[in-house]
Amino acid sequence: MTMIYQGHLFDKSVMVERTLSTGTVLRLKLEPLGEGKVRVLEYHRKGFLSDRFKRLPQEEGKIFALLDLGLNQSYQALFC
């Protein structure tokens, strides 16, 4: 399941939350780059037994095709 949080009115980035099959929760702030690509602006991870998210800055700034992130929303649904 993926949760989506929208930013400010003029901010095109969105925060998505995805729970992996292991129970780990990922929270990513994504910036649309066009042609189905996104840049990770913020990357947070919470383990199955943890009650806190941990920010992983080494994962930030990376560019991915949205399809590679395993979300159940299309690029158009998130950013258009």
C-alpha positions as semicolon CSV with decimal commas, in nm:
position;residue;x (nm);y (nm);z (nm)
1;M;0,000;0,000;0,000
2;T;0,122;0,348;-0,082
3;M;0,022;0,667;0,098
4;I;0,061;1,003;-0,076
5;Y;0,108;1,343;0,084
6;Q;0,103;1,657;-0,127
7;G;0,324;1,953;-0,053
8;H;0,239;2,321;-0,077
9;L;0,013;2,462;-0,347
10;F;0,298;2,552;-0,584
11;D;0,533;2,270;-0,485
12;K;0,518;1,986;-0,737
13;S;0,695;1,738;-0,512
14;V;0,499;1,470;-0,327
15;M;0,574;1,255;-0,024
16;V;0,492;0,888;-0,073
17;E;0,499;0,611;0,182
18;R;0,535;0,246;0,091
19;T;0,539;-0,061;0,314
20;L;0,764;-0,339;0,186
21;S;0,680;-0,707;0,226
22;T;0,929;-0,722;0,514
23;G;0,731;-0,462;0,710
24;T;0,988;-0,188;0,650
25;V;0,828;0,147;0,568
26;L;0,988;0,386;0,317
27;R;0,890;0,751;0,309
28;L;1,019;0,937;0,002
29;K;0,980;1,296;-0,108
30;L;0,985;1,288;-0,488
31;E;1,036;1,565;-0,740
32;P;0,897;1,512;-1,092
33;L;1,156;1,543;-1,370
34;G;0,939;1,450;-1,668
35;E;0,931;1,143;-1,889
36;G;0,843;0,921;-1,592
37;K;1,157;1,008;-1,394
38;V;1,178;1,139;-1,036
39;R;1,449;1,269;-0,805
40;V;1,449;1,159;-0,441
41;L;1,459;1,478;-0,232
42;E;1,419;1,303;0,103
43;Y;1,457;0,936;0,197
44;H;1,333;0,803;0,531
45;R;1,321;0,439;0,641
46;K;1,157;0,271;0,940
47;G;1,232;-0,092;1,018
48;F;0,963;-0,344;1,105
49;L;1,031;-0,330;1,480
50;S;1,123;0,039;1,494
51;D;0,892;0,322;1,596
52;R;1,101;0,597;1,430
53;F;1,198;0,691;1,081
54;K;1,568;0,733;1,007
55;R;1,675;0,972;0,733
56;L;1,930;0,832;0,489
57;P;2,087;1,129;0,306
58;Q;2,311;0,900;0,099
59;E;1,997;0,789;-0,089
60;E;1,885;1,146;-0,161
61;G;1,947;1,314;-0,494
62;K;1,924;0,988;-0,688
63;I;1,712;0,976;-1,003
64;F;1,485;0,682;-1,083
65;A;1,212;0,586;-1,322
66;L;0,897;0,598;-1,110
67;L;0,810;0,244;-1,220
68;D;1,132;0,118;-1,056
69;L;1,013;0,235;-0,712
70;G;0,730;-0,019;-0,697
71;L;0,455;0,229;-0,621
72;N;0,100;0,152;-0,725
73;Q;0,037;0,499;-0,872
74;S;0,124;0,617;-1,218
75;Y;0,344;0,919;-1,286
76;Q;0,040;1,108;-1,416
77;A;-0,166;1,028;-1,106
78;L;0,107;1,160;-0,876
79;F;0,217;1,472;-1,060
80;C;-0,050;1,583;-1,309
